[in-house]
Amino acid sequence: MQLAKINIQKEIYEGRLKAQRDALALADAVAQAEQALAKSESERERAESERAQAMARAAELEALARGNVVARIHLMQKLLRQTETPTAELEQMTLESLTALVGQLERELPR
């Protein structure tokens, strides 16, 4: 009977020890998961920031291109002695339409 009691106490001790180890392993896994989540959130924020910067740069370049095309249209209209299309009207047009207008005006210029 003494031996059975010792075996039961040993099993209880080993069960507690295993539970402690499992709890530590779980806490470590949770900490690693939190670190991975923080890292992925940081990377996501960085990627979003880079995307926003790229979009802003693209918008800036498109605005610059549109401004150059509008200036070319006005110059060619002056050379052809045509009435200049108001800038506000040209700004309403797509870049493709503006480019097409440039092509049309270039064809009208004397060689």
C-alpha positions as CSV (number, residue, x, y, z in Angstrom):
1,M,0.0,0.0,0.0
2,Q,2.9,2.4,0.8
3,L,4.3,1.6,-2.7
4,A,1.0,2.4,-4.4
5,K,0.8,5.7,-2.4
6,I,4.3,6.6,-3.5
7,N,3.5,5.8,-7.2
8,I,0.3,8.0,-7.0
9,Q,2.3,10.9,-5.5
10,K,5.0,10.4,-8.2
11,E,2.4,10.4,-11.0
12,I,0.8,13.6,-9.5
13,Y,4.3,15.2,-9.3
14,E,5.1,14.2,-12.9
15,G,1.7,15.4,-14.0
16,R,2.3,18.8,-12.4
17,L,5.8,19.0,-13.9
18,K,4.4,18.2,-17.3
19,A,1.6,20.8,-16.9
20,Q,4.2,23.4,-16.0
21,R,6.4,22.5,-19.0
22,D,3.3,22.5,-21.3
23,A,2.3,25.9,-19.9
24,L,5.9,27.3,-20.5
25,A,5.9,25.9,-24.0
26,L,2.5,27.4,-24.7
27,A,3.6,30.8,-23.3
28,D,6.7,30.6,-25.5
29,A,4.5,29.7,-28.5
30,V,2.2,32.6,-27.8
31,A,5.2,35.0,-27.5
32,Q,6.6,33.8,-30.8
33,A,3.2,34.2,-32.5
34,E,2.9,37.7,-31.1
35,Q,6.3,38.6,-32.3
36,A,5.5,37.2,-35.8
37,L,2.3,39.1,-35.8
38,A,4.0,42.3,-34.8
39,K,6.6,41.8,-37.5
40,S,4.0,41.1,-40.2
41,E,2.0,44.1,-39.2
42,S,5.2,46.2,-39.4
43,E,6.0,44.8,-42.8
44,R,2.4,45.4,-43.9
45,E,2.5,49.0,-42.7
46,R,5.9,49.5,-44.5
47,A,4.4,48.0,-47.7
48,E,1.4,50.2,-47.5
49,S,3.6,53.3,-47.0
50,E,5.7,52.3,-50.0
51,R,2.6,51.7,-52.1
52,A,1.2,55.2,-51.1
53,Q,4.5,56.8,-52.0
54,A,4.6,55.0,-55.3
55,M,1.0,56.1,-56.1
56,A,1.8,59.7,-55.2
57,R,4.9,59.6,-57.4
58,A,2.8,58.1,-60.3
59,A,0.2,60.8,-59.9
60,E,2.9,63.5,-59.8
61,L,4.5,62.1,-63.0
62,E,1.1,61.9,-64.7
63,A,0.4,65.5,-63.7
64,L,3.8,66.5,-65.1
65,A,3.2,64.7,-68.3
66,R,-0.3,66.2,-68.7
67,G,1.2,69.7,-68.1
68,N,3.8,69.1,-70.8
69,V,1.2,67.9,-73.3
70,V,-1.1,70.8,-72.5
71,A,1.9,73.2,-73.1
72,R,2.7,71.5,-76.4
73,I,-0.9,71.8,-77.5
74,H,-0.9,75.5,-76.7
75,L,2.4,76.0,-78.5
76,M,1.2,74.3,-81.6
77,Q,-2.1,76.1,-81.6
78,K,-0.2,79.4,-81.4
79,L,2.1,78.3,-84.3
80,L,-1.0,77.4,-86.3
81,R,-2.6,80.7,-85.3
82,Q,-5.6,78.8,-83.8
83,T,-7.5,79.9,-80.7
84,E,-6.0,78.3,-77.7
85,T,-8.2,75.7,-76.0
86,P,-8.6,76.7,-72.4
87,T,-6.4,74.9,-70.0
88,A,-9.4,73.9,-67.9
89,E,-11.0,72.2,-70.9
90,L,-7.8,70.4,-71.7
91,E,-7.4,69.2,-68.1
92,Q,-10.8,67.5,-68.4
93,M,-9.5,65.3,-71.2
94,T,-7.7,62.0,-70.8
95,L,-4.0,61.8,-71.4
96,E,-4.7,59.6,-74.4
97,S,-7.1,62.2,-75.9
98,L,-4.5,64.9,-75.3
99,T,-1.8,62.8,-77.0
100,A,-4.2,62.2,-79.9
101,L,-4.8,66.0,-80.2
102,V,-1.0,66.6,-80.2
103,G,-0.7,64.2,-83.1
104,Q,-3.5,65.9,-85.0
105,L,-1.9,69.3,-84.5
106,E,1.5,68.0,-85.5
107,R,0.1,66.8,-88.7
108,E,-1.3,70.3,-89.4
109,L,2.0,72.0,-88.9
110,P,3.8,72.9,-92.2
111,R,6.9,70.9,-93.0
